[in-house]
Amino acid sequence: MYSKCGELSNAVKLFDHMPVKDTVSWNTVMSGFLRNGEFDIGFGLFKRMRDSGLYQFDKATLTTILSACEGPEFCYVSKMIHALVILNGNEQELTVGNALITSYFKCGCICSGMQVFDEMLERNVITWTAVISGLAQNECYEESLKLFVKMRCGSVDPNLLTYLSSLMACSGLQATSEGCQIHGLLWKLGIQSDLCIESALMDMYSKCGSVEDAWKIFESAEELDEVSMTVILVGFAQNGFEEEAIQIFVKIIKSGIEVDPDMVSAVLGAFGVDASLGLGTQIHALVIKKNFSNNTFVINGLINMYSKCGDLEDSIKVFHRMSQRNSVSWNSLIAAFARHGDGSKALEMYDEMRLEGIQPTDVTFLSLLHACSHVGLVERGMELLESMAKDHGLSPRSEHYACIIDLLGRAGLLTEAKQFIARLPENPGIEVLASIAWCL
């Protein structure tokens, strides 16, 4: 009770004063610290329990520890617990196996998670769902969908979470056909109207470019929440229906529905060069009123919104007021300068970004190459393209090649542009072809 209420000091006092302790006592106090994010103390208690030699850990101990292992930094902990599982003869315990699979996938140890799954003699719906979900969350969408198909051919029936994970895989693959088949299954089972399922279906159809199908689900929904509204906003914005996304957001505000940071971030992403700066300023006021100013995604959206609406000065102000900046924040400001033709300032921001220890992404280089193109910095542009793979391990995309062709073409270096084109991969992409046409 004390642990669940966050009163850890009282929980420890009670634990320390217990004249007789058993495994359940240790499990309870460990779980309290781990649940409240006090990992060092929680793991330390487990070590104390083991070192004392008086208490034998059980299945609940192992699953408690494993449930706290989330993120690459905990991968080694999962492996240590796995070793204890084997030493203690618990490797065929269903709950322990399921916890190991979940832990490994949350830590990004995909091969280890699959190995545990393959070696399990007994599997239930939690086992299958843990792997299907884990693969989808680690962007192994094809493998996730294949395993879902394999599960349906067996004796274990999928549950709601299994279907949600399979829809996530369809979204990642943009697999419209498979997504429609799963939608049909959900109709057959009578669970297509579940709130989470409806949001997942809208997300799947939106990611597959079928905005009309996503809208049909949205309109027919008996109940809506922040997730479903965010999904439809993002769906419209990412499929080129920016104006409609903004109109939906305005209707949400007027209807008195509570908005959250994800919804605000989604609508800010819908702002283009033709969007109203006045409306953007009103959304900024809403951000301040709702106390969303510490949300990095929202503030990054404001930087982009102001620069796209032509207000570079406010874009810079928002950036400098940020208490925490990530690579997206820097990318947004670099893109803002590039968008407004100030290539020198964009490159200067890139140097500052590196000094702060922020690693650039492929999006960073895309903005930088645009900046170089606008101010004719051919040599610097070529250096940046080479630096992507050489210094940062990033593979240039067709958009990066298109920028280089544009850079050479604007500088009048048509021969060099043709030579560069000749060295490109066989399928350079539509952006490159458009740049080639411009050069010629």
N, C-alpha and C positions, 0 to 999 in steps of 0.2 A: 504494500500500500504506500509506504513512504517513498519507495523507489519510483513508482508510477506517478506520484505527485511531485517528483523532482527534489524531494527532501532527502538527499543522499547522506547528509551528515547524521540525521536521525536514524536512517537505516543502518549506517555503520555502527553507531553507538549501541543500537539494539543487538546487532550481530556480535559485536565484541563482548557484550555482557551475557551472551547465551552460555549457560553452564555446559550444555551439550549441543554440539553441532552435528549435522549430517550432510550428505551430498546435496540435498535439496536446499539447505541453508546457504551453502557456498554458491550453488547455481543461481539462487535468488539475488544475492548481493552482487554477483558478477554481472548478471543480466541488467540490474539497475544501472550500474556504471556504464556498461556498453551501450545501453539504450539511450543514455544521456550524453553520449559522445566522449566519455572519459575512458578512452581506449587504453592508455598506459596503466591506469589503476585497475581496470577490468582484467587486462591480460596479466597484470602483476598478481592479482588475487588468484588467478588460475595457477600461476607458478607456485604461489604459497601453498595452495591446496595440494599440488603434486609433491612439492618438496617435503611437506609435513609427513607424508607416508601414512597418515591416519585415515585418509578419505580416498575412496575409489571414484573416479569420475564415471559418469554414465552417458547414455545417449543424449539426454537433455543438456549435459555440460557441453558436449561436442557441437550440438546444433546451436546452442547459445553463442558459443565463440564464433562459429562459422557465419551466423546471421549478421555479425558485426563487420565481417570482411567485405568491404565494398570499395573498389578502386584499385589501381595497379600497385599502390604502395602496400597493400595487404596480401598480395599474391604469395609472398613467402610464408605468411601466417597460415594461409589455407593449406599450403604444402606441408607445413609442420603438423597441423592438425590431421591431415590426411595420413601422415606417417603414424601418428598415434592411433588413428582408426584401425589401421592394418595391424599394428602391434597388439591392440586390444581385442582383435578379432571381430570388429564391428563393420567390416567392409560390406557385408551383405544385409545390414540393417537398412530397411527402406527409407526411414526418416533421415538417417545419417547420410545415405547416398544422395537423397534429394537435396539436402543442405549443402553437401560438397559441390554438386553440380551448379546450384544457384550461386554459391560463393565464387567458384572458379570463373563463371561467365561474368559476374559483376566485377571481377578483378581483371577481366580481359584475357584470362588463360583459357582460350577456346579449346586447344588440343587436350589439356588436362580434363576439362569438363566433359568432352566427348569420350575420353578414355574411361572415365567413371561410368558414364551412361552405357557404353558398349560392354563393360564388365559386369553390369548389374543383371542378376538372374531374374529378379522380379521388378516390374515397373508398373506404376499406377499413373493416373492422369496427371498427378503433380510432377512426376518424373518427366513425362513427355512434354508437358507444358513448360517446365523449367528449361529444357533444351531448345524447344522451338522458340520460346521467348528470348532466351540467351543469345541464340544465333541471330535473331532479328535485331536485337539491341546492339549487337556487335557488327551490324551491317553485313552479315552473311545471309543475305535475303534468300538467295537461291537455295542454299542448303536448308534453311528454315522451312521453306515451302515444300521442298522434297520430303522432309521429315514429317510434315503435317499430312501429306498424301499417304505416306507409309503408315502413319498412326491410324488413319481412317480405314486402312485395309486390315487392321488388326482387331483385337478384341476390346481395346480400351477406347471409350468414347471421349471425344474432346469436350472441354467445358467452356464457359464463357471466356476465360482468360486465354485459352488455346486459340479460339476464334479471333480474339483481339490481336494476338501475336501473329497469326497468319495474315490478317489484314494489314498489319504493319509491314510484313514481308512483301505483300503485293504492292503497297505504296512505294517501298524502296526500289522494287524492280519495275515499277510502272506497268505492272502486269494486269491490264484491264480484264482480259478474258478470265484469268484465274480468280480475280476479285469478284467478277459477276457470278461465277460459279459458287463462291463462298456466300455471296449475298443470297443466292437461291437456296442454299442449305439453311441459312438463318431464317428465311421465310418459312421453309418446311418445318423447322423446329419451333417456330413461333416466337423467336427472341430478337427479331429484326428491329423491334421498337425499344429495346433496352437503350438507355441514354448513352452509355459508353460505346455500344455497338454502333449506334447512329453516328456518333462523332467519328469513330474509326472508319465507317463507310464513307462519310463525307470527305475525310482526309484522303482515303484511297482514291475516290473518284477525282478529287481535285488534283492530286499528284499525277494521276493518269491523264489529266487534261479534259476530263468529262465534267465540266463545271455545271452543266444543266442537270446531270444526274445528282450531283451533290446538292444543288439547289432544291430539287424535288424532295429529297430527304429532309432538308432543313425546313421547307414549307409544311410538310406533312407531320413533322414532329409534334407530339402532344406536349412535350416538356423540353425546355431548352436551359442550358447552363452556360457558364463562362467558357468552358472547353469547346462546346459545339459552336458558340458564336465566334470564338477565336479561330476555329478551324475554317469556318465559312469565309471569314474576313481574309485569312491567309490565302485560301483557295482562289478567291476573286483577284486578290492583289497579284499573286504569282502567275495567273493565267491571262494577265493583260486587262482585267476588268477593274482597273484602279478606281475609276469614278464610282462604280457600283459599290465597291468595298467601302469607300468613304461615306456614301449615302446610307449604307447599312449601319455604319458606326454612328452617324448623326441620329438615325431613328432609335438606336439603342439608348443613346443619351437622353433623347426627348421622352422616351417611354419610362425613364426612371430606373432602368435596369442597372445594377451595380457593375461597374467596369473594373477590370484588374489590369496589372501591368502588361500581361501577354496580349490583351486586346488592344491596348494603346500602342504597343510595339508593332503589332500587325498592321494597324491602320496607318501608322507613320511610314511603314514600308510601302504603302500604296501611293504615297505622294510622288508625283512626277513633276516635270518642268512646267506643266500647265496648271498645276494645282494651286489652290488659293492660299497665299501666305497668311491672310487674315484667319482662315480656319486653322492653319497650322499653329498660329500664335495662340488661338483659343485652346487648342489641345495642350500646348505648353502650359497654359494657365491651369488647365485641369490636372496636369502632371504635378504641379506645385501644390494645388489644393488637396489632391489625394495622397500627397507625400510619397510619390513614386520617383523622386529625384535621386534616390540612391540605387535605383535599378539600372544596371549598366546597359541592358538591352534597350530600355526606353530612351536613355540619354543618347546612345548611339543612333537611335532612330531620329531624335531631334536634330543631331548634327547633320544627318543626311537630308532631312526635310528642309531645313533652312537653306542649305547649299543648293538643293534642287529648285527651290522657290526663288533663288537669286539673292538671298541674304547671307553672303559669306561672312560678314562681320558677326552676326549672331551665332552662326555656326562655330566660329572660333571661340566666342565667349562661352558657349555651352561646353566646349571641349576643355577649356582652361578651368572651369568650375568643377570638373569631375574630381571626386576624391580618389577613385580607382579607375584606371584605364587598362583595357586589354588590347589585343591586336586589332579587334574590330573597331575600337575607338580611333586608333591611329590610322587604320585603313580609311575610315570615314573622313577624317580630316585631310589626309593626303588626296583622296578622291575629290574632296571639295575644292582644294586649290587647283587640281588638274582640270576639274570641270569649269573653273573660272579662268583658265588660261594662265595661271601663275605657276609655271613649271618649276622655276627656281625655288619657290617656297615649298612646293611639294617635295622636292629632293632634300631640302633643308629639314623638313619634318621627318623624312625617312632616316636621316643621320641622327636626329634626336631620339627617334624611336629605338634605333640600335644602341645608342648610349644608355638608354633606360633598361636595356636587356630584354626588350620585347622582340620575339622572333617574327620576321615577316612571313606572310602567307602568299599563295599564288595571286590572291586578290590585291595584295600590296603592290606586287610587280606589275599587275595589269594597269593600275592607276599611275604608277611611275612611268610606264612606257607611253601611256596616253600623254602624260605631262611632257616627256621628252619630245614626242611627236609635235606638240603644239609650239614648242620653242626651238625646234630644230637641233636638239642635242643628240646627233646621230651616234657619236662615239660612246657617250654615256649610256644611251639606250642599248647598244650592243653589249656593253659591259654588264648591264643589269640582267640581260637575257642569259648571258653566260654564267653570271653569279647565281642564278636560280638553282641550277643543278649542281654546280661546282661547290658552292659555299653553303647551300641550304637544303640540298637533296630534293628540290621541287622540280617536277616534270612540267615543262611548258605545254600549255594547251593551245588549241587553234586560235583562240582569242589573242594570245601573246604573239603568235606568229603574224596575225593580221595587223597588230600594232606596229611591228617591225617593218612590215611592207608599207604601211601607211607612213611611217617615219621616213623611210628611204624615198618614197614617192614624193612626199611634201618637200624633201630637200633636193628634189630633182635628180636623184641618183637612181635612174631607171635601170641602168645596166646592173648595178649592185642589187637592186630589187629583184630583177630576173634571175640573177645568180643565186640569191637567197631562196627564191621560190623553187629553183631546180633542186635544192638540197632538202626540201621539205618531205615529210612522210607521204606515202601514196594517197591517203585520204585526209587531206589537210583540214577539211570542214568548210561550211558555207561562209563563215566570216572571212577566211583566207581568200576564197574565191571572189568574194565581193571586193576585197582590197586589191586583188590582182586586176580585176576589171577597172577599178579606179585608176590604177597605175598606167594601164595600157590606154 
